[in-house]
Amino acid sequence: MGEREYNVRLNSSPTEVEQLNDLPIKEVNGAMVYIRDIGHVRDGAAVQTNIVRRNGRRSALLTVLKSGGASTLDVVNRVRTRMPSVLATLPPALKLDFLFDQSLFVRSSISGVVREAIIAACLTGLMILLFLGSWRATLIVVISIPLSILSSIIFLSALGETLNIMTLGGLALAVGILVDDATVEIENTHRNIEMGKPILKAILDGAQEVATPAFVSTLSICIVFVSVTFLQGAAKSLFTPMALAVVLAMLPSYILSRTLVPTLVRFLLPKEVELYRSRAALEAAGENVTDHGEARSMPRGDIIWRIGGRFNQLFEKLHVRYRSALVWALGHRLIVCAVFVLYCAVSFSLFPFLGRDFFPAVDAGQFRLHVRAPAGMRIERPSNASPRSSRSFARQFRLTN
């Protein structure tokens, strides 16, 4: 009534739980039937519907759950840190142990993502080494990977994000893209050096010529992840950190390609510039640069130079074949367009056969076994039943499984 809630007690209201047994239900043939005649009312726990066993012994399970904003690793580490002080307050006969640790799966997932990122960085460096044929140029390009990732981690920390599976996945996704700006910068610098320009002018001209295209390319990659900000619910919490990790790594990569990469080129590539100059002089003299000249201009025993030269020869052969294939495609436009349309149609026809799920199938490091027992079977029966009923239960378990 108004702002108050009044408790109204009746004369027949019991004051204790046991008095509920004396409540009458109905009169049958002149005799009153009470609740105690059909059941028993007591203040106790609910009927047990589950049981915990470890190594065949009865146990008790206490599950520690985390809130949505907490870190699984942080919660598990703090629980393990407090456990010695908790054990000190328990009687010696009580044994306390960990049955399940969710952090093992989280640590395994994080380790897997970090391992794949390292492998991707190594493979990216190897590919750049094959195409550039210079360990100095490869070193300049590969340096931009850890620096860009470090910059992304700094910005993620400033925004309140953590290193989790999604952010690490975003960084692993960006590893192969981070070297694009630096690679284009060095390749264009090499082109200007081969044109006979002094190294300082070649660096400045090379940086100026690719500044705008590289900036547009970087923004085009970053703008793809803008759509992630329009997600709602759990998807937004999952994919927004991944998008931030990619974008916050791409933007520093472009800045490094404009500042650090030209500086490293100025300090590390003068020796290679001399090799280019000597090779140009041999070409001007009319000597055989492919064999004799290349051997003279390159250091003896330099395996990287030789492997790079061999790879470039194979790539040139592939380039010639591609040119021939492109000429044929331009001469048969209708056939190429028809094959392209057919390929797209076949690809779209496979879409209805793809399954749909919020999360992909993952290996959680555990398995669950579901057993269907007879209807009405008590939970104590599998352990206390007779051998015959135990064999019947085991037979039904095998059939269900």
C-alpha positions in Angstrom: 0.0 0.0 0.0 1.7 3.2 -1.2 5.4 2.9 -0.5 5.1 0.1 2.1 4.5 -3.7 1.8 2.7 -5.1 4.9 3.0 -8.7 6.0 -0.4 -10.2 7.0 -0.2 -13.3 9.3 -3.2 -15.6 9.8 -4.0 -17.7 12.8 -3.4 -20.9 10.7 -0.1 -19.7 9.3 2.7 -22.1 10.6 5.6 -20.6 12.4 7.9 -23.6 11.6 8.4 -25.8 8.5 7.5 -29.0 10.4 4.0 -27.5 11.2 3.2 -27.8 7.5 2.8 -31.5 8.0 -0.2 -30.8 10.3 -2.1 -28.9 7.6 -5.4 -30.6 6.6 -6.1 -31.4 3.0 -9.6 -33.0 2.9 -12.0 -35.2 4.9 -12.5 -38.8 3.7 -15.2 -40.9 5.3 -15.2 -38.8 8.5 -11.4 -38.9 8.8 -9.2 -35.8 8.1 -6.3 -36.3 5.8 -3.2 -34.3 6.6 -0.1 -33.5 4.5 1.9 -35.9 6.7 -0.4 -38.7 5.5 0.7 -38.3 1.9 4.2 -36.9 2.2 6.8 -35.3 4.5 7.7 -31.6 4.7 11.2 -30.8 5.9 13.7 -28.0 5.6 16.5 -29.7 3.6 18.3 -29.8 0.3 16.8 -30.7 -3.0 17.0 -34.3 -4.2 20.4 -35.0 -5.6 20.4 -35.3 -9.4 24.2 -35.3 -10.1 27.3 -37.0 -8.7 31.0 -36.2 -8.9 33.6 -39.0 -8.8 37.3 -38.8 -9.3 39.3 -42.0 -9.6 36.3 -43.9 -8.4 35.9 -41.9 -5.2 33.0 -39.6 -4.3 34.0 -35.9 -4.4 32.5 -32.4 -4.4 32.9 -30.0 -7.4 33.2 -26.3 -6.9 33.1 -24.4 -10.2 34.8 -21.0 -10.4 33.3 -18.8 -13.1 34.5 -15.5 -14.4 32.6 -12.4 -15.4 32.4 -11.2 -19.0 35.1 -8.5 -18.6 37.6 -10.6 -16.8 40.6 -12.5 -18.3 40.5 -16.3 -18.0 44.3 -16.5 -17.5 44.2 -13.8 -14.9 41.4 -15.5 -12.9 43.1 -18.9 -13.1 46.5 -17.4 -12.0 44.9 -15.6 -9.0 43.0 -18.8 -8.0 46.2 -20.8 -8.1 48.0 -18.1 -6.1 45.4 -18.1 -3.4 45.1 -21.8 -3.2 48.0 -22.4 -0.7 46.4 -20.0 1.8 43.0 -21.8 1.3 44.6 -25.2 1.9 46.1 -24.0 5.2 42.6 -23.4 6.6 41.3 -26.9 5.7 41.5 -30.0 7.8 44.2 -32.5 6.7 41.7 -35.2 5.8 40.2 -32.9 3.1 42.1 -33.0 -0.2 41.6 -30.2 -2.6 42.7 -30.4 -6.3 42.0 -29.0 -9.7 39.8 -31.1 -12.0 39.5 -28.8 -15.0 41.5 -25.8 -16.1 40.1 -23.7 -18.9 43.3 -21.7 -19.1 45.1 -24.7 -20.7 42.9 -24.4 -23.8 43.4 -20.6 -23.8 47.1 -20.9 -23.4 47.3 -23.5 -26.2 45.3 -21.3 -28.5 47.4 -18.3 -27.8 50.6 -20.3 -28.3 49.3 -21.6 -31.6 48.5 -18.2 -32.9 51.9 -16.8 -31.8 53.6 -19.8 -33.4 51.7 -19.3 -36.7 52.6 -15.6 -36.7 56.3 -16.4 -36.3 56.1 -19.0 -39.1 54.3 -16.5 -41.3 56.9 -13.8 -40.6 59.8 -16.3 -41.4 58.1 -17.4 -44.7 57.4 -13.8 -45.6 61.1 -12.9 -45.1 62.2 -16.0 -47.1 59.9 -15.0 -50.0 61.3 -11.4 -50.0 64.8 -12.8 -49.9 64.1 -14.9 -53.0 62.7 -12.0 -55.0 65.1 -9.3 -53.9 68.2 -11.5 -53.7 69.7 -9.3 -51.0 69.9 -10.0 -47.3 70.3 -6.3 -46.6 67.1 -5.4 -48.4 65.3 -8.4 -46.8 66.5 -7.2 -43.3 65.1 -3.7 -44.0 61.7 -5.1 -45.0 61.5 -7.7 -42.2 62.3 -5.1 -39.5 59.0 -3.4 -40.3 57.1 -6.5 -39.1 58.0 -6.5 -35.4 58.0 -2.7 -35.2 54.5 -2.5 -36.6 53.2 -5.3 -34.3 54.8 -3.5 -31.4 53.1 -0.2 -32.3 49.8 -2.1 -32.6 50.2 -3.6 -29.1 50.9 -0.1 -27.7 47.8 1.3 -29.2 45.7 -1.7 -28.2 46.9 -1.3 -24.6 46.0 2.4 -24.7 42.5 1.5 -25.9 42.1 -1.0 -23.0 42.3 -4.1 -25.1 44.2 -7.3 -24.2 46.2 -9.9 -26.0 43.7 -12.6 -26.7 42.9 -15.1 -29.5 41.1 -12.4 -31.6 43.8 -9.7 -31.3 46.6 -12.2 -31.9 44.7 -13.6 -34.9 44.4 -10.0 -36.3 48.2 -9.5 -35.9 48.9 -12.9 -37.5 46.6 -11.8 -40.4 48.5 -8.6 -40.8 52.0 -10.1 -40.9 51.9 -10.7 -44.7 50.4 -7.3 -45.4 52.9 -5.3 -43.2 55.8 -5.8 -45.7 53.9 -4.4 -48.7 54.8 -0.8 -48.2 58.4 -1.5 -47.4 58.8 -3.9 -50.3 57.4 -1.4 -52.8 59.6 1.3 -51.3 62.8 -0.7 -51.7 61.9 -2.0 -55.2 61.3 1.5 -56.4 64.5 2.7 -54.9 66.4 -0.1 -56.7 64.7 1.0 -59.9 66.0 4.5 -59.5 69.5 3.3 -58.6 69.6 1.2 -61.8 68.7 4.4 -63.7 72.0 5.9 -62.6 70.8 8.3 -60.0 72.9 9.0 -56.9 71.8 6.9 -53.9 70.4 9.9 -52.0 68.4 11.1 -54.9 67.2 7.6 -55.7 65.9 7.2 -52.2 64.1 10.6 -52.3 62.6 10.0 -55.7 61.7 6.4 -54.9 59.9 7.5 -51.7 58.1 10.3 -53.4 56.9 8.3 -56.4 55.2 5.6 -54.3 53.9 7.7 -51.4 50.4 8.3 -52.8 49.8 4.8 -54.2 51.1 3.1 -51.0 48.9 5.4 -48.9 45.8 4.6 -51.0 46.6 0.9 -50.8 47.0 1.1 -47.0 43.7 2.9 -46.6 41.9 0.5 -48.8 43.0 -2.4 -46.6 42.0 -0.5 -43.4 38.7 0.6 -44.7 37.6 -3.0 -45.1 37.5 -3.4 -41.4 35.3 -0.3 -40.8 32.2 -2.5 -41.4 33.1 -4.5 -38.3 32.2 -1.5 -36.1 28.5 -1.9 -37.2 28.2 -5.4 -35.7 26.1 -5.9 -32.6 26.1 -8.3 -29.6 28.7 -11.0 -29.1 30.0 -10.6 -32.7 31.0 -7.0 -32.0 33.0 -8.0 -28.9 34.8 -10.8 -30.9 35.7 -9.1 -34.2 36.2 -5.5 -33.2 39.5 -6.2 -31.4 40.7 -8.2 -34.4 39.9 -5.3 -36.7 41.6 -2.9 -34.4 44.8 -5.0 -34.3 45.0 -5.1 -38.1 44.3 -1.4 -38.6 46.7 -0.3 -35.8 49.4 -2.4 -37.4 48.9 -1.2 -41.0 49.0 2.5 -40.3 52.4 2.3 -38.4 53.7 0.1 -41.3 53.0 2.9 -43.8 54.7 5.5 -41.5 57.7 3.3 -41.1 58.0 2.8 -44.9 58.1 6.6 -45.2 60.7 7.2 -42.5 62.7 4.2 -41.2 62.9 2.2 -44.4 64.6 5.1 -46.5 67.0 5.7 -43.6 68.0 2.0 -43.4 68.4 2.0 -47.2 70.8 4.9 -46.9 73.0 3.1 -44.4 72.8 -0.5 -45.6 72.7 -0.4 -49.4 75.7 1.7 -50.6 77.8 -1.5 -51.1 75.1 -2.9 -53.3 74.9 0.3 -55.2 78.6 -0.2 -56.1 77.8 -3.6 -57.5 75.0 -2.1 -59.6 77.5 0.5 -60.9 80.1 -2.2 -61.8 77.5 -4.3 -63.5 76.4 -1.3 -65.6 80.0 -0.6 -66.5 80.4 -4.2 -67.7 77.2 -3.9 -69.7 78.5 -0.7 -71.3 81.7 -2.5 -72.2 79.8 -5.2 -74.0 80.8 -8.1 -71.7 78.7 -11.1 -70.9 76.9 -10.0 -67.8 74.8 -13.0 -67.4 77.7 -15.3 -66.7 81.1 -13.7 -66.6 80.0 -10.2 -65.5 77.6 -11.4 -62.9 80.3 -13.6 -61.4 82.7 -10.6 -61.3 80.2 -8.1 -59.9 78.9 -10.4 -57.2 81.1 -11.6 -54.2 82.5 -15.1 -54.6 80.8 -17.7 -52.5 77.8 -15.5 -51.7 75.1 -18.2 -51.8 72.3 -15.7 -51.4 73.3 -13.8 -54.6 73.5 -17.0 -56.5 70.2 -18.4 -55.3 68.6 -15.1 -56.0 70.0 -15.0 -59.5 68.8 -18.5 -60.2 65.4 -17.7 -58.8 65.2 -14.6 -61.0 66.0 -16.7 -64.1 63.2 -19.1 -63.3 60.8 -16.2 -62.6 61.7 -14.6 -66.0 60.8 -17.8 -67.7 57.4 -17.8 -65.9 57.1 -14.1 -66.9 57.5 -15.1 -70.6 54.9 -17.8 -70.4 52.5 -15.5 -68.6 53.0 -12.9 -71.4 52.2 -15.6 -74.0 49.1 -16.7 -72.1 48.0 -13.1 -71.7 48.4 -12.5 -75.5 46.3 -15.6 -76.2 43.6 -14.4 -73.7 43.4 -11.0 -75.3 42.9 -12.7 -78.7 40.1 -15.0 -77.4 38.0 -12.7 -75.3 34.7 -14.5 -75.6 36.2 -17.8 -74.5 37.9 -16.2 -71.5 34.7 -14.4 -70.4 32.6 -17.5 -70.8 35.1 -19.6 -68.7 35.0 -16.8 -66.0 31.2 -16.7 -65.9 31.1 -20.5 -65.7 33.6 -20.5 -62.9 31.6 -17.9 -60.9 28.3 -19.9 -61.5 29.9 -23.1 -60.2 31.3 -21.3 -57.2 28.0 -19.8 -56.2 26.2 -23.1 -56.7 28.3 -24.5 -53.8 27.0 -21.9 -51.4 23.8 -23.8 -50.3 26.0 -26.8 -49.3 28.1 -24.8 -46.9 27.1 -25.2 -43.2 26.4 -22.2 -41.0 27.5 -21.8 -37.4 28.4 -19.0 -35.1 31.8 -20.6 -34.2 33.8 -23.1 -36.2 34.5 -26.5 -34.8 37.5 -26.4 -32.4 39.4 -28.9 -30.3 38.7 -27.9 -26.7 41.0 -30.6 -25.3 38.2 -32.6 -23.7 35.3 -34.9 -24.6 31.9 -35.4 -23.2 30.2 -38.7 -22.9 26.4 -38.8 -22.9 24.7 -42.0 -21.5 21.0 -42.7 -21.7 19.9 -44.7 -18.7 16.5 -46.4 -18.1 13.7 -44.0 -17.2 13.4 -43.4 -13.5 16.8 -44.9 -12.7 18.3 -43.4 -9.5 21.7 -41.8 -9.7 23.2 -44.3 -7.1 22.3 -47.4 -9.2 25.3 -47.6 -11.5 27.6 -47.9 -8.4 25.3 -49.9 -6.1 23.5 -52.1 -8.5 23.9 -55.9 -8.7 26.3 -57.5 -11.2 23.4 -58.4 -13.4 21.9 -55.0 -13.5 25.4 -53.5 -14.0 25.9 -55.7 -17.1 22.5 -54.6 -18.4 23.4 -51.0 -17.9 26.8 -51.5 -19.5 25.1 -53.2 -22.5 22.7 -50.3 -22.9 25.6 -47.8 -22.5 27.5 -49.5 -25.4 24.4 -49.4 -27.7 23.7 -45.7 -26.9 27.3 -44.8 -27.4 
